[in-house]
C-alpha cells in the first residue's frame, strides 16, 4: 500500500492499517515467495512536499514504539531511522524470516522496541524513514527460475552489481513464468533504463526475451522523466520541460 498526506494523517492511517492487518493475518498459516518477518512487515515513512527526512525519522520512532506497546509486537528501526549500523539494510533484518526469528531474537535480533519474543501470529515489524524507492519487476519468457535468480544475483549491489539495487528471482504461476524482482533505492545512481538493459542483456545471452515490466506502487516524477530521456536519448530533459510539472507545488 502507498498513501500520502500530512504527517498526522499518514501516521494515523499507518496505525489503522496495522490494527486491521493484525486482526486478519496469521503468519502461522501464511506461505509465499517474498521474505518477511511480520504480518505488517515493513512501514517506511518517505519525505515529500517539504517534509524533511528528520521529521520522518521522528514519526517512524514514535509510530514503532506505539505499535510495540499497543500490540505487544517486537519492532525494528531501519534505513535513516536505524538505531544501529547493522540494521540500516532491510534484508539484514529480514534474513531469519518469521519462521527463524525466534531463534535469534535474544542475540542478533534483539528488538529496538517491544518484547524480545516473536508475536505468535503477527511476527515482528520493521519501520523507518528513507528516500523514495521504486519497486520494479521484469518478467521473463521462461520458467527457468535458476536464470532469474542468477540475473538477480549479478545485478544486485550486495553481490557486487549495480549501486542501490536489491534483486531476487521468483517463480510465477498461471502461466509458469519467472521474474526478476527489484527495489531501486536511488535512481540517481542506477536508473530504470539501466536496470532494464542489464537484465535484458543477460536474458538475451540465454536466448530468453523479456515479456514485460511491472511497477509496484508509485514512482517519483523525476524517475519517469529519466526513463524518457534515456529511451529517447534526450540530452538535458528535466521536469521543467514537462507541462504538468509547472502546476505541481
N, C-alpha and C positions, 0 to 999 in steps of 0.2 A: 504494500500500500504506500502511496505517496500522497501527502496532503500538505498544504501550505496555508499560512495565515499569520496573524500577530502572535508573538511568543506565548502569551497566556492561553490563547485558543488552541494553539498547537500542543502545548503541554497537557491541557485538559483532554484533548482528543486522544493523545497517546495513552493517557490513563484509562479512557473509555475503551480503547482497543484492547489493552491488557485485561481489563475486567471481563470483557466479552470472550476473549480468546481462552483465558484460563478456566472459564466456566465450561467451554465446549470441547477443548482439546485434551486428550490423554495420550501422552507420548509413549506409554506402555503398549499401545496398540498401533502406533504410527510406523509406517515404513515409507522410505523414499530414497532418492539418489543424493540429494544435496546435504552436505554436512550441517549439523545443527546440534545445539545443546539445550534448546528450550522451546516450549510451545510458542512463546514470543521470543524469537531467537536473538534478534538484534534491532535496536531502535536508535538510529543515528539522527542527530539534530544538525541541520545544514543551514549556514547563514545565507540569507537572501535579502535583497532590497534594503540595505542599510543596517541590517542586524550584524553584529560583529561575531567573530569566532569565540571571543571571550564570553559573550552572552550565552552562546550555545553550549560552551563548556559548563557554565554555571547551571543552565537548565538541565543538562544531562546528569550532573551530580545530584541536583535536587530531585529530579524525576527518579533516578535509580534508587536513591535512599528511601524515597516514599514507597516505591514498588516493593522493595525488600521488606519494609515494615508492614505494609498492608497485606501482602500475600505470602509472607514467610518464604520468599524465593531468594536464593543467592544471586548477587548481581556483580558484574564485572564492568569496569570502565575501560574504553579503548580509544584509539586514534588520538585526537588532540586532548581528550579528557582522561587519557590513561594516567593511572596513579603510579605506574612503574614501567620501565622501558620495555620489558618483555611482553607487555600487553598492548603495545601500540597496534600490532597487526591482528586483525580479526581471526585469520586462520590459526594463529598460535593459541588463541583462547579456545577455539572450537575443536582443536585437534582430538581430544579424547571422545568427543560427541556425548550425547546423552547417556548411552549405554556404558561408557567408560569413565564418566566424570566422577562417580562415587569413589573410584579407586585412587584419585589424585587430588580430591578436594581438600584434603588435610595437608597436602605437601605443595606441589607446584601450582595448584589452583585454589588456594585459599581466597574466598570472595573479597571484593572491595567493600561490599555492603551485604547485610543479611546473614543468614545462618551458614555455618560450614557443613551443610548437608544438602543433598540434592532433593528438591521437591519431588514427591513421588509421581505426580502426573505432569507438572509444568517444567521440570528440569531446572534450568537456570536462565538468566537473561544477560545480554550484553547491551550496554548503551554507551553513547559517546557523542563526540562532535567531529565533523570532518567537512572538507570541501565537497562540492557536487561530485557524485560518482555516476558513471554510465554502466548499466548492466546490459550487456550486448552478447547475443548468441549467434553463432554461424552454423547452419545445418548443412551437413554433407550428404551427398547422394551415395551412401554406403551404410551397411550395418556393421562395419568393422570398428568396434569400439576401441580396439588397440591403436588404430590410426588416430582417432580423436584424442585419446589420452597422450599419445606421443607428441602430436602437434601442440596440445595444451602445455605439456612439459617444456617443449622447446621455446615457446613464446612467453611463458610467464617469467616475471622478474626473479622470483625466488630460485629458479633453476638457471639463471644466467641469461634470460631472454630480454624481452622489451621492458623498458622502465615503466613503473607504475601500472603494470598489468598483472592481474590474477587470472588464472585459467584452469579449467578442469574439462575432462572429456566425459560425456554421458551418453547412455543409450536412450533412444526414444522408441515408442511403440505406435502401431496403428497409423501408418505403416512403419516397419522397422527402419530406423534411421539412427544416426549419431549426430551429436552437436559438440562444438567447442564453446563452452560457456565461460564468459569473461566478465570481470569487473575492470573498468578503466578508471583508475584512481585520479589521473591527471592527464587530460588530453592535450595539455601544452607540452607534455613530454612524449606521449605516444597517441597519435590521432586515431580515429575510427578507420580512416582510409589506410593507415599504416598497418593496423591490425588485420584488416581485410586482405591486404596484399600478402602479408606474411602467411596467413592461413591458406589463402588460395595457391600460393607458390608451392607450399608443402603438399597440399592435397593434389594439385596437378601433377606433381612428380610421381604420385602413385596412381595417376590416371583416374582421379576422383574429382568430380565437379562440385561446386557449391550450389546448393538449392536455393537458399535464401538467408537473409539476416533477420534477426528478431531483436527489437528494442524492448526491454522490460522497464516499465515505468516511464519516467520523463528524462529529458536530456537538456542541458543548457543551450541557449540560442547560439552562443559563440562556437560550440562544438558542431552544430549543424552548419553554420557558416563555413567552418573549417573544412568539413566534408565537401561542400560545394566547391570551395576554392581548390582543394586537392584534385577532385574529379575532373574539373574543367580547366585546371592549370591557370587559374586566375590569380595574377600577382596583386597583392595589396587589397584583396577583398576583406572587408571588415563589416561589423554590424551597422556602421553608419551608412553603408550602401544598401541596406535593407529598409524598404519603405516603412513597414510596421514598427521597426525599431525606434523610429523617431516619435512614436506615440507611447512608448513604454517608459515608465518612470525608472 
